[in-house]
Amino acid sequence: MAEAGGADRKIEKISAEYTILPSDPQISIIIVNHLTDHLLTDCIESINKLQFDGGIEIIIIDNPNAQSGELSLNLHRIKRFETGKRLGYGTACNIGAGQAHGKYLLFLNPDVTLKPDSVAELLRVLVENKDAGLSTARLLDIQGKFQPSCRRFPTIGKLLFSRGSALNRAVSRRDTVYAYPEFSETTAIETCAAAVILIERELFLSLGGFDEKFYMYVEDTDLCRRLYHAGYKVYFVPQAEGVHIHGASTCNYRFRRIIWHHVSVFRYFRKHRAGLLTFLILPLLLTANCCLSLLMELFRLRS
């Protein structure tokens, strides 16, 4: 597995740096930006409005972004890096982690705007719970409706009835097997989406960062699985909220993202749940589901 701190090799260009806060921030916010400059400004404006006393630095990984431009917002220390070629999400995050100076890393999607007290609440949970390895926020869509982002570790049975299953979508059945319900209190969960996650930098680096074999999708579940095996817990923090425009960075890759997701699911099972079912049955199920999902997406676009 690649070391997260050794990702300098992939950096092509470093943009201007604006240093306003102390050189040793408490939190480094890492944002992987791919054709989302139209959302990035709102994301950073929400960071500027955070009710947080500790120092913050913002690290933006352009992966790559033809629309890339200067940001005039300068309430925090901002660094931008251009990768020169498109990298997987986990690889780009590892580059950011390798450039970070904060004690904690907040991985944040550019299509998320944070509520003012979100980061303080995420950090509070990590500090107050000795077994906490990672904390994640409650996500809402632009209408304010809860967006399920917390899940149980996948099994083949759970996948058949997950939100991404063609079978589940065909019968319009709600995913109650794989996804957790909405919790009103801070709750230990198994895994979550990486749209808003906070983790101590040294812990992240000690785990080797995100596994770069996952080009896109499931790298967050893999990280949570490794945290679990290391004796840590993942906490869902409903007091920390973010508004998430789901899929903004992959809307131009509708068909490829379906394929990427299925490939990553197989890699996860091959890594963590190797066995006869994984190598004999799962490829057939994933291939069938992938083909059905592609046909459903094509039908949806043409209708």
Phi, psi and omega in degrees: 000139181290143176282133184297326183282354184256024187271007181303334185301337186262000182278127180263321185211140175250127181278183178298151181242132178252112183253107179247317182268172180305156185288346179246081182290157176281325182231134172255120179264120185251122183237122175266118189248118176228100180056039180232029178300330180294340177257337186298321180299315178296321179300312183287327174300323178291328176294320179296339181263005181296140174268084186213127186274339182283161178290146179230137167240147180247126179243117182251125177255108176277124201231059327278179186216106183294339180268006186304136180209175181287146174256128181276348180288126187222031178283346179229166175287125184238130172235141174236137179235138175253127183277341179085332176212161183286125179248164173295159183301313181297320179297316179296320177297321179296325175299313178300317179297325179291340179259358187279150177244351183286155176292330180239150177247128173249109176274122189227128175289144180291346179265022178242134170247129186271145170285153190305324184261011187297310184294320179299322179289319178298318180292321180303317182294320178296321183286321186280341182245110184296334181270003183283125175256334184204144175233147183225156187265166172275123183260141178235151172275181186291345174270359180087011180273141181300135180248109182300124180224000181250137187222166169272160176299138186288143166232167180298319179297318179293325181298327182297334183241018179283169182298330181273359181283133177297325177298315180297315182292328181294327181258005178054042182265137179287138180281105178243000182266317185265315183273144174282154172285177178282123179263144179267347180233161177303127189220137174286131181233179181270311182207167184206165173287151185269023181296322176215101178224143180241133181212148177293136186299315182297323177294315179301315181291325180294333178276354182089010181070200175288143176286115186285356175289339175273105183295314177202140181078145174072351175297331178288319177296320177298317179297315180296324178296318179291326174297316179302314181290337178274359176095014180253163178243156174255131183245130170272127185242097184292339178290340175265121185233150174214142176268124190240122173269091191299131173079014184297325184276350182239012184295337178272002183230046188303317184279320180294324181293330175295316179294315179303317183297316181292322177296318181293323177299316179297318179297323178297312181294322178297327181279318190251339184223049181296140180170182183299318179299320182295318186269340182253317186266315186302316179302323179293316180295316181293320179297316179297315181294322179297314180297317178296319180295320178295319178294320179295322178292319178297317178296320181296320181290328182274344182276000000 
